C-alpha cells in the first residue's frame, strides 16, 4: 500500500482553503501532520480523516 504525503500548499489546494488555514488546523490538532527536517507534511489519510470528521459533524 502506497501512502502519499502532501505539502501544506497541496492540502490547501485540495481543500480549497488558504495555507494559513491549514496551519491553523494543524495547530489546533484537527489535522494531523509531521515534520521531515524543517518541512511540514500531511498524509492523504490524515486529510481523508479530517474530511470524514467534518462531514459527520455537519450531519449531526
Helices and strands as residue ranges (DSSP letters): E 5-6, H 8-15, H 19-27, E 34-36, E 39-43, H 44-59
